[in-house]
Amino acid sequence: MKPILLIDFGSTYTKVTAIDIENGVLLGSSQDSTTIEDDVRIGMNKALDKLYQQTGIAVEDYYDKYACSSAAGGLNMVSIGLVPSLTLEAAKRAALGAGAKVVGGFGFELSKGEIRQIEERNCDIIMLAGGTNGGNKATILHNAQMLANSSIDCPVLVCGNVSVQDDVAEILEAGGKQYYLADNVLPEVSQVCVEPAQEVIRQIFVKHITKAKGLEHAAEFIGRDIIPTPKASLNAATLLAEGSRHETGLGSVLVLEIGGATINVHSVCENKPVNPNTVMRGLPEGKIKRTVEGDLGIRWNSDTICDLVTPEGIRDNLRRLAPEVDAEAIDPAEYTAFMRQNTSYKPQTDEEWAFDVALAYSAASVAVRRHAGTAKMEAMAMGEVEVQRGKNLTEVPTVIGVGGIFRYGRRPERVLPAATYSLRNPESLRPTNPSFYMDKNYILYAVGLLSQDYPDEALRFAKKYLVPVSRQETGAVDVAEYVHKQSVDQFQDLNAHAACHMGSFGC
């Protein structure tokens, strides 16, 4: 046996998992409250004591240890760019792909009011971009001076126009700011380059953020760098999709991570036009993408979800997903307001358990719709053409559900179809007829951590413990089959986009 210890310092709970990497066996897992206010080792040690009761393995007997963290809000970042749809969007992608949570985005020249907003965000890193290489210089120089004159004391990552980076560095240094330089995230209008900036973000996280959040002693215990939890999840998604040297992956994947504070969506797939005649618009999409929806957490933002989807919309989902319960027994607006004030509340009745699934379904549908691209018919000089913006996920064959709802919920598999294509939103390029899996053992973060040094073993372990779910169990509708069963007249109210997609959906 070769036991490995994996730890996730979460915002609410510290989770610990023991895996026998030699035989690919889950030995045990436990959790306790994260004690970020005092010393994270207090909660960690309580969780480890519980794990010892399950496994009988003493801490000193683990062959290796790994850890990730989203404690104290995780890695909070503000992105600053030139044009919101170009350099600012490229900066956000770099931040999200590095495991950060973007708590603010600002375009063009910063005002004094915007500087005050940034000061109030209490962020961990500021990403300062702007201008393609050899392009606009004035905006990033102005923004550097505004930051230099501010009270902001977090590190500034400069990843804009390389021809002016030395001048930006001088301005920030004169203002007493810590700064780092990385290649431009948008060297050309049609080229996104995020990897160099992401590597520097990792260095800043290790050097500054771990210490600032009281994790330096935990890092000493682990004996290696702690990485952001979202980065571990993205590593796992990438491994599952692409495979490892000796183990075949699942192909393109979409991972739906539903939490109490946020919903994270990860996709790993090449972006393609929906058909050969489609016109692509916007920044090119990379193979690996992560989005974070900070307004869709199913506890901290339950009332916001209700406002977005409407009480009747959630009730409709409840009727459809759980016809066995009385949908009128709960007032969606009243109950979501209660959950927002009692974020640790656990459902008590059958109706409340079912409502939890309906709420998660409602939030997930919005989150994946935001993550996926769109394709719509638009009028142009040459006539009406189909225009695609963002990422085409229609051919993604695998959707994986992660988070507390999938581990502790009742009938959580009913949430998964929220990630798929819907004729209610025919322009949204979500997966059409994927296979479904659930992470009922909360192992995805562990897989991502293990993938750093044990990719083959990590992938085999994931395949063994991710739980496959049949389409019948989820209640998902096969789009092609559904369309075939309807008469043409019933779909005349759909826009021209839906009609043009019939062929690509196998109709």
Disulfide bonds with the S-S distance in Angstrom:
none
